[in-house]
Amino acid sequence: MPTISRRGVLKCVGATATTATLTGCIGGFGSGGGEDSLSFWSEFWDAEERADFREWYGEKIETETDRSWEFTDYSYADLRQNVLTKGRTGTPDVIEGVAEHPGDYVEADLLEPITDRMDDVDYADGFLENALDAFRFDGEQWALPYVGNGRALVYRQDVLDEYGFEPPETAEDLLDIGSEIHANEDMNGFHLTTEKGEVRATQEFLSHVYQHVDELWVFEDDAWRYEGSPDVFGTVLNTFYYRPFHGDRQTTSASARGARWEANDQGYARGDHAMIECGPWIADMAESDEEEEVVREKTGIAMLPYADGGEAGTYLEVKPVMLNANSNDLDAAWEALTLFTNPDSIQRWAEESQSDLYTPVHDDIESTLDIDSYESFQDAFEAGTPPAPIEWGPVRDEIYTAIQEVIYGDTDPHDAGEQLHGALGEVESELNE
């Protein structure tokens, strides 16, 4: 198994935002489902701007596979849970997800390796190598990537200009700027996603951990070694989760604790926050002309501020598409997967959803970046660290617990860091059993 590439040599990052809530089945094509239908579960299907692509894709894949298809959209948390619960039934046949999901599914014996099938993918050589590496472990390729992004600081340029502030480079700068804005404006100076179970909360936490360690988990000598430290965890929890809510330089209203991604991303577009952590999909969050002006004309992008002892870095996510090993028609499922990840298909839907391809993961796809102030997303893209291909469920649970304990003031952040370190040490033992 290869180790994960280090931050300094990365040339890509991946994937996407948590951008939808559970909405259920989008609908089938042709005969409309039934016992002979196949299914594709993804958060991707929710977006209205992809409706034309969804119709084109559904009709084309039904023709190519001679099977009817159902496309169902879930939030990522619900998607993962439903795959783990129902995947052995053979549903869904194709699974889209986030970078942490393949390790969970492989551990549960739910994924079909695609290594031998890769020879039939004529566009496979065009993927950036690190995008493929993110899903290459246990001697197999488990997924194909299709989009990528790096997490960055998204800030209100007009608000910072009004106060004479430059975008913060360090966490202390972030707290100084955020607290003054919060004290004097009807908005949070800085905001994070903190709901328990929300995948964005894990990703934002890891963004700051990766500013202190090159890799959190390393595979050597046929075993996983955990490289986290209580000092790093305590520093991150104190700086980004305790002090913004409880410190002498409070940046965020206490009512914002436990926030989902919508409160973070859509809230920024509404004017609720001056600074958030987000990916390039923020460009698509506007629901009015006023919000469009905020996200495209009044927004700046910078690398995430780092705490004492850290350096520039962020979370790298490559978004995967996978085969359910229990599908009753793996060949048809593979046709659906490869059509979806084909650069020509991606270019088709990118015409309607351009922010998804500001930082593409394939050589044949041109960046759609059309907002000059968003150019720093490319810097984040190149500086990211990907999550190791482990079973992330137990790790996420411990991270969620630590965040909740800290934001509600139930545990000292450094004590919470010690507890998280000990809990993840036990996860290391479980991974290597």
N, C-alpha and C positions, 0 to 999 in steps of 0.2 A: 504493500500500500504506500503511495507517495505521501510525504508530508505536505501540509498546506503551504503554498508559496508565501514568502515573507513580503511584508508591506513594500519594501523598497524596490522589488522587482515586478510588482503587479502591473499588469497592463489593462486589466478590465475589472469591473465589478458588476454585480448583478443586483438585482431585480427590484422588485416593485414595492409599491406601497400597499398597505392594507386599505383598500379603497371601497369596500362594499359591506353591506350587512346582509344577513340571511334573508333571501327573498324567494327561494324555492325554485321550482322547475321553470326554465325559460321557455321550453317547448320543444317538441320533436319536429321532424320534417318528414315529408312523404307520408307513410302509413301512420305516423304519429305515435310510435311506440308499440308496446306489447311485449310478448315473450321473446320475440326475435330482435327486439331493438337493442342497441348498444348505447352506452352513456358516457358522457364527458363532463366531469365535475371541475369547476373552476370559479374563482372569483372574477375572472376576466369577463364572463358573460353578462355581468350586471350593467356595464356602462352603456348609456344610451348612444354615445358617439360610435359604438362598435356595432350597432344594430344592422347596418348594411353588410358589414363583413360577416356577421353571424348568419345572415340569410344566405349569402354567397357560399360560405364555408359549409353550412349544413346541406345545401343542395349538391355541392360538388362532392362531398365525402360520401353522401348517400349513393350517388351515382357510381363512384369509384369502388365502393365496398359492397354494393347491392344489399345494404342493410339500412334500416331506419335508425335514426340517432336522436337521443334526447340530450339537451344541454342544460345543466343545472348550475346555478350560481349560489355559492355559500361564502360567508365570511371565512377567513383563513382558520380561525379557531374552530368554527363549526365544521369546516371541511376536514381538517385533520381528525377530529373526534369521530366524525361519521365514517371516514375511510377506515379508521382503526376498528370501529364497531361493525361495519357492514361489508368491508372489503372482501372477506372470505366468501361472500355469496357470489362474487364475480361482478358486483356493481360497486363503483363505476369501472368501466373498461380503461379509460384514460383519465389521468389525474394531473391537474396543474397545482402548483403550490409555491411555497417559499423555501429558501435555501436550507432551513433546518428540517424540513419534512422528510426527505429521502432516507436519512439515517433512522428516523422513527419507523418508517414503513419497512425498511430492510430488516430491522430488528424483529418486526412482527411477521416476517416472511410474506409480505404482501406485494413486493415489487418483482417484476420480471427483468432480469439483466438484459441489456440491449447490446452488449459488446459484439456478439456475432452478427447482429443485424446492421451494425454501423457501416460495414462494407457496402451496403446498398444505398447509403445516403450520399448522393453525389455532391451535396453542399457541406458535408461534415468538415472538410479541411479548412473551410472559411471561418469557423468559430475561433475566437480568441482562446488560446490554449488554457488559460486560467478559468475560463467559463466552463470548459469541459472538465477540467481538473476538479472543480467543485463537486462534481457528481461521479467521480471515479475513485472507488475504494473497494476493498476486499477483492482486488483483482478484476473488477467488473466496472463497466459503465452502466449507470442506473437511470440516467435521465439525459435529455437534451435541453440546453438552455434556450431562451428566446429573447429575454430583455435583461438589462442591467442598470444599476444606478449606484451612486454613492450618497451617503447622508451628509448634509451640510447644514450650516446655520442659515435660515431664511429670516431676513429682517426687514423692517420697514425703513427704507432709506430716508423717506421724508421725515419720519419721527426722529431718527438719529441725527439728521441734519439740523433739525430745529433746536436740538440740545447741543449741537457742536460735537457730537460723538463720532468717532471712527468705529467701524465694526470691531467687536471685541476679539482679541487673539487668545487671551487667557481667560480662565474661569473667573479670576478676580475682576478682570475688566467686565466680564459678563454680569457679575453680581453688582458692580458699581453702576453700570448703565441700566440694567434691568430694574434695580431698586428705585432709582431716581424716576424712571418713567412710570413705574407702578405707583409711586407716591403722588405723582402729579397729573397723571392721565387716567382716563376711565378705561384702562386696559391692563392686562398683565405685561410686565416687562419681559418675562421669559416664561415659556410654558413647555411642559413635556407630557407625553402619554404615560399614564400611571395606573390604568385599570388592571386589576388582577386577571390574568388570562389573555390579555391583549398582546398579540405577537409583537406589535410595535414597541411595547414597553421593554421587551427583551432586547430588541435590536438597538434601541436608543441606549440602554444600559451598556451593551457590548461595545457600542461606538466609543464610549469613554474608557472602557477597559482596554480596548485595542490601542489606545493612546499611550498605554503603559507597558503592554506586553505584545510581542510580535505574534504570538499564538497562545490561545488559552489551553488548547489540547494538542498534543504532539503524539504521533504514532511512531514508535521506535521499538525494535526488537520484539515485534509481534504483540505489542501492548500499547494501550493509551497511557500517556503520562500527563498529568494535570499540572499546569504551570501558573495557576492563579496564586494570589497572595492575599492575606487578610488586610495588609496595608493598602494595596491597590483597591480592593473592594470597599474598605472603609473610607478611603479618600473619595472615590466616585460617589458613594452613597451620601457622604457628608456634603460634598460640593454641589451636586446636581439634584439631590432629592431632599436633603434636610434643610440646608441654608435657604434655598428659595422659598420655602414655606415657613420656616421657624427662625431664621437667623436675623441678625441686626440689619441685614440688607435684604429684606424680603422682596422677591420679584413677582410672586404669584399668589393670588387669592387662595385662602384655605378652601373655598368652595370648589376650586378647580382640581382638588385631589380626587383620584380615581377616574380620571378622564380617559375616554376612548379616543381613537384616532380622529373621529369626526370633530370633537371639541378642539382638537389640536389644529388640524388642517383647515377644515371649514371655518373654524373659529378665527384663524388668522385672516382668511379672506374677508370675514365679516368685520374685522377690526378689533377683535377681542384681545389680540396679543401683538406685541411689538417684535418678538423674536421667538422662533420655534426651531425644532430640528425636523428636517423633512427631506424628501427627494424631489426630483423635477416634476412629479405629478402635481405639485402645488399650482402649476400653471393652469391646470384644469379644474381647480376648485371653485372658481367664480360662478355664482348663480344670478348675478345682476351686473349691470353696467358699472356700478360703483365698485363691486368686488373685482371685476375684470381690470379696472384701473389700478386697484391695490396690487394684485398678483403680477401684473405685467408691466406697470409703469412706476410703481412706488416701492418695488421690492429689490433688495440686493441679496447676493449669495456670498458666503464666506466659508472657509473651513471651520469645523466645529472648534470652539474654544476648549482648551485642555487645562486640567488641574495641575497643581505643583508636582513636578517630577515627570510630567507627561510631555508629549510632543504631538505635532500634527498627525492625525490619523482618524479613521472612521470605520464604520461597518460596511463590509462589502457583501452584497447579496446578488446572487445569480438565480433567476427564477426558473424552476425546472418543469418539464412535462414528462410524465412517467406512465408506464404500463402496469396495470394490475395483473399480477401473476395468475390470478384466478379467473381472468376473462375467458369466456367461452369461445372467443374468436380473436386470438392474439394477432393474427395477420391483419384483420380489419382494424383492430385497435392501433397497430403499428402504422397503417396507412393514415389514420386520423392524426396520429402524433406527428408524423413527418410532414404532412401537409400543413399542420399548424405551425411548425417551427421552420418551414421553408422560408428563406429570405423574401421570395416573391410574395408570399402570403403576408408576411410581417409588413412589408412595404405597403400592401393594400390597406391594412387596417391602420397603419401609422398615418395615412393621409387624413384620417378622422381623429386620431388620438396622438398628436405629434409629440407630446412631452414624454411618452414612453420610450422614444428613441432618441433622446438627446445624447445618450451615451450607449450606442448599440454594441452588441457582443458578437457581431459577424462582419467580416470584411466587405461583404457585398451590400451592406446596408449603410447608407449615408446618414450622418447625424441630421436630425430635424431641428437642431437648436436654432431658434430664430429670435431670441431675446438676448441682446448684448449683455445685459446685467446678469444673465444666468451662466456665463462662461465658467464660473468657479465650480459648477457642478462637474466639469471635466477634471478639475484638480481633485475633487473628492473621489471621483471615479478611479483615478490612478493611485490614490493613497489608501484605499480601503483594504481591510483584512477580511477574508471570508470565514464563515463559521465552519469548524471541522465537521466532517461527515459522521457524527456520532448520533446516538439516540438522544435528542435534545429535550424530550418531554420531562424527565426528572430534573434536568438542569434548569429549564424554564420555571418549573414549579418552585424551586428554591430561590431563584431570582425574584419571582413575583412576591414571595413571602418577605424577602428582605426589603424590597421597595415599600410594601405596605407597612411594615413595622416602622420604617423610617419616616415616611411622609405623614403618618398619623402620630408620630412622636412617642410610639410605644417602646422603642428600643433605641439606644444611642447608636448613631451610624457606625462607629468603629466597632462596637460590640456586634452589630448586625453583620459587619464585614467579617469578623471572626467566625460567627455562626455560619455564614454562607461558605466561607472557606472550608470549614469542617464538614459541612453537608456535601459539598462538591468532592471532597476527598473520599467520602463514602461512595459517591456516584462513580468515581474512578475505579474503585474496587469492583463495583457491580458491572461496569463496562468490560472488565478484564476477566470475569468469571468464565 
